[in-house]
Amino acid sequence: MRSLLLAGVLALGLAAAARPAEAADVRVFVRHEIGDYAAWKKAYDEFGATRKKLGVIAHEVYRSIENPNDVTVMNDFKTLEKAKAYAASPELKAAMMKAGVTGTPQIWFTTRAEK
């Protein structure tokens, strides 16, 4: 009985480790041109608390090798609903304008493919 209980606790621990509490189900990519990376990055960093409030649980920034003002941002969310609400939020639109985003951003929503 004791070994069965231990096996159950071990299995539960492994299951929890396999999927962290903050695991993302949706990843959103936003690609856009900017006028000045330093100014954009400052505005991006200042938006951090709002980004978190709007449901972003992880994020990363990438720059094109050929054009350093071509930026792709990756944001993780727990649900597609939160991701879509974030992408449509007036706060994000205002932050992008403040940051010097030029043109229309490309936005696409993804989810992890089955293994």
N, C-alpha and C positions, 0 to 999 in steps of 0.2 A: 504494500500500500504506500509506504513511504517513498519507494523508488518511482512509483507511478506519479505521485504528487511532484517529485523532483523533476521528472521528465516533462510533466505539464508546465511547470514553472519555466523550465529551460526552453521549451517550445514557444511559450508566450514571449519570453525575452528575445528569442531569435526573430519572431514575427515583428516585434516592436522595432528591433534594430534594422530590419529590412526596409521599413517605411517610417522615416522620422516623422515626428508630430507635425513638422512644418513642410512636409513633402508637397511638391508642386504637381498639380494635375494638368495645368495649362501653362504654356510658355508663349509669350507674345514677343514678336520681333518688330521693332520700329526702325526703319531706315530713312534718313533724311540728310539733306545738305544743310550745312551751317555756314555762317559768314566768318566766324572767328572762333577757333576751338577753345581758347582760354576763356573767353567770355561765356561761351556755351557751357563749358564744364563748371564754371562758377555758379551759373544759374541752375544747372543740373544738380549740383551738390546741395544748394539751398532748398531745392524741392524735396529733399530726402524725407522729411517728416510727413509731408503731404503724400508722397508716394506710398509710404508705409500705411498711413491712415486710409488710403484708397485701396489697400489690399495687396500691395506688392510684397512678396515674402523673400525675394532674392532678385538681384539685378546685376548686369554687367554692361560695359561699354566697349565697343570695338570700333576701330578706325580703319578705313581702307588704306592699303599700302600705296596705291597709286594716287589717291586723293585724300589727304588727312582731314579734309572738311566733309567727307562722306562718312557719316557716323551711323552705326547700327547699335541699338540698345536692346538688350534682352531683359524681359521682366517675367518673373514667375508668379503664379496665382494659384490658389486652392481650387477655384471654380471658373468656368467659362463666363458665368454671369458677372463675377467680380472683374474679370479681365475686360469684358466688353464695356462695363460701366466705367472703368478706368480710361479706356481708349476714347470714350465719348465725353469724358468729364470736362467741364469748363475750366477747371483748375489746370489740367494738363495742357489744354489749348493756350491758356494765358501764359503758362510757363514756357511753352515752345516759342511763342511770340517774343517774350522777354529775352529768351536765350539766343535769338537770332536765327531761328530755323527758316530756311528759304524754300519755297516750293511746297508741294504737298507731300507729306510723309507717306511712305508705304508701310502698311501695318498688316501683319498676318498672325493668325492664331494657330497654335499647334498643340498636340498632346503626344505623350510618349507612345511610340509604337509598341505593339506586343513583341515580346522576345521570341 
